[in-house]
Amino acid sequence: MPGRGDDAGLDALGARVSAARDAVQARGETFYQGPSGVHLASFPPPERWDNWVELDSRAWPARKERRYLLVPTTCFNCESACGLLAYVDAGTGQVRKFEGNPEHPGSRGRNCAKGPATINQVTDPDRILYPLRRSGRRGSGKWERISWDEALDSLAARIRRAIAEARQNEIMVHIGRPGEDGFTERVLASWGVDGHNSHTNVCSSGGRTGYQFWMGADRPSPDHANAKVIYLISAHLESGHYFNPHAQRITQARENGAKVIVLDTRLSNTATHADYWLSPQPGSEAAINLAVAQHLIATRRYDREFVRSWWNWAEYLRACHPGRPVTFEAFEDVLSTLYSGFSFEYASAESGIDAGVLAEVAETVAGAGTRFSAHVWRSAAAGNLGGWQVARTLFLISALLGAVATEGGTFPNGLNKFVPRPIHTPPHPGVWQDLTWPLEYPLAQNEMSFLLPHFLAEGRGRLDTYFIRVYNPVWTNPDGLSWMEVLTDEAKVGCFVALTPTWNESAYFADYVLPMGHGPERHDTHSYEQYDGQWIGFRQPVLRAARERLGESITDSRQVNPGEVWEENEFWIELSWRIDPDGSLGIRQYHESRARPGEKLTVDEYYGWMFANSVPGLPERAAAGGLAPLQWMRRYGAFEICKGNGAAHDQPVPAAELDDVAITDTGRVYTAAPKPPCSNIVPTGAPEPDCAGRRPVGVDVDGTVRRGFPTPSGRLEFWSSTLAEWGWPEHALPGYIKSHVHPGNLEPGQLVLLSTFRLPTQIHTRSANAKWLDELAHTNPVWIHPRDARQLGIACTGDLVRVETEIGYFVARAWITEGIRPGVVACSHHMGRWRLPDQPRGAGGLMATVDLRRGDDGWTMERRAPVAPYASGDPDSQRIWWSDTGVHQNLTFPVHPDPVSGMHCWHQAVRVRPAEPADQHGDIAVDTARAREVYLQWLELTRPAGSRSPGGLRRPTWLMRPLKPARELFRVPAQTWPAP
Ligand code: SF4
């Protein structure tokens, strides 16, 4: 079926429709044109979104027409932020279904199964509808309904007291899926609190670190659609980062003849679509990348001019080869030997992939030229000690080919993402949170979130008020029972608040559970790098937008949401207002209306100001349609700011921006000229001014000042001065770090467990409240190769196996398959959801009831009752036909913090054997004392910041930090933990 933009296709379709109509009429019958008069169109045209008519499928065969208002919003079921279109029934005023928004530039009308399943989450009979406060001990399952006023006043009083008593570091907001760009950080900055915590170090820090040290941007933005060769270390066609927007562009490229290379130890759905599927030994991916890179170097099939112009080779030669002349030829001489050990034979021995296949892959890559797009995000970068070098070696291939910010190449994310300025910008907080940014991890890409239980247990601090939002730390993190131990200890966590639409394993242990809206019930803005362009998307409460279109005035999302479900924006504004009711703490000013001084900011004013003042081109586009910018975004849901930005690093800096210029010996150029008004495509430059206060503006390339990259040198950093100076000189170049699960580090009989892969139809824990998705995917068997199964005495698929980790074991069913390497087992994410017997039902289709006990030897979990049909407001809950909901394997994993990136290294060295006679599916045993020992072993690997750190700093100032404290807080304090 053609898309809206496919005029030729529409003409042909129109001709076929006309012919069909003529044939029907020739028979003397009535031709049914289609309810909206648009016969077989792919998408409802926007001009009909006020009155779209469809036949009611439930009334079939009667042709009963239903009228809809179509209202855009954004899916909140993964980080891709695809556009959705809510079909709001004009008769009932309720949402009937969600489909794709054809006006969204990233997703272009397409969604995965989780997008339309948003309707299940909205109508979920188990969702939380009212604010609750616990009325028994934590986790007892006893709750009382309270008003929003009671919750707000109580929390505001606690936070106000903590701030007044200079206990800012006792306030923390822990975010799982952010789903927005900067609102929450802005709220915390307004409180003067360094309390932002994230999930990123159990997710993507490994990948981000590798990219950050190369290009100063922590994410790749591949232009897959125009690539000739696509190289994926991920399951990108089914579940990778931004997978639907990327997958459709990869598919487009394949239609044009692109070759796809997939490194994935499992036979994923992505691997099945690859031209080359490589199933490497886990942890060997960087060795494969380096063998490909070595082939490009040895055959001199790299882009010499790009490397000469844009790599910091001169800085590298000066630092590491002081006896050599600083010439490109001398560098090439060094480069020719640097990776000579990474032959195809070596990579073959490490990875288990045939050397001939690796040679063929390297030749394919060499033929791509600048049309080589590549991506790694979680996968190997998140699995292994040193996984960040997987990303760094992958980008080495791009950088050798010159496939950086080219058509069909890979861009720094900053060029393809746009974050607008908000109406108020509070200053940087005046405190530093050691619980999230400890001295041991000065280069950590993000907060050391998953070590929080250990830090609290060893007395590094306490939390007075701890919020979780779109986050389930007990379930999501490794070592979840250590989380439970601290979250149930009121001396360590004074008040635990869960902001959530649904029950989860962590919320059960909270003091307050406050119901927040799903994607179609809240406001957010977001922009993600999904192609060579920039867009901004607008999530909105769809019933509010629908009723406003009909002339009603809505001032609070609770007026349209079910029960007393609120949205976070309004909640945070209201809470901030109550923390500082008279403005004396200096907080209130950042939540006040500009238009009506002294009054509270509304979401309409917040987003209205943003769209009118800081999104280039949007006011003009809206005016052309006779709309205000906010109205335009409420109408269409997303706006494309620009596309085809090209190589911004290569742009010359205009003379007007060059004043009192200083140039370092690495070619970094600083200027005294003020910054020009914000441009949406110019890289920011390295963030730190020079000692004279000049700002970095670009880099000298053959006598011309060009924009460059936001790294310290302004160039792509083949050699990282930051890694060298901060204690890791041996890893300053792209290289290969042998993983903690390298065969040489395994004991006899141990296998490698891959535990991180997603299923295409589930996402972490919220999708459990979507019945369609639960029916599609509800269990996580352990993938075992037939050879291993034979050796281990596992006879059949479905047999129970015990998987023993460093701190315990879990019991699951075996799936014997050749879709996994021998010596490796795999178990998917998402499953094994649970609740205790007295706790409210959280997700009837996916959460089993368990008994959890703590004894002298640690914890045990046993399944008391599987999921089963139950009575609810939704008749489908009586039709649950499955009972197997998998096992919560993460509970049995200790923490493995990478000493450089801070990423939790997810792969596990395990033993697998047939289950004991008394074992039951889902059983778990965990020794949290042993978990602490493993944490201490990994802590030993770190090289902490201290008084001898460069500049006496805790952390390089140029590295990213979601919420940056004031500059002076970066200095290592005199009294620290641990003593420097
Ligand atoms: S990929 Fe699927 S889950 Fe993710 S935002 Fe798009 S539709 Fe939603």
Boltz pocket constraint, residues with backbone or C-beta under 6 A from the ligand:
constraints:
  - pocket:
      binder: B
      contacts: [[A, 75], [A, 76], [A, 77], [A, 78], [A, 79], [A, 80], [A, 81], [A, 82], [A, 107], [A, 110], [A, 111], [A, 112], [A, 113], [A, 114], [A, 115], [A, 116], [A, 242], [A, 243], [A, 244], [A, 245]]
      max_distance: 6.0
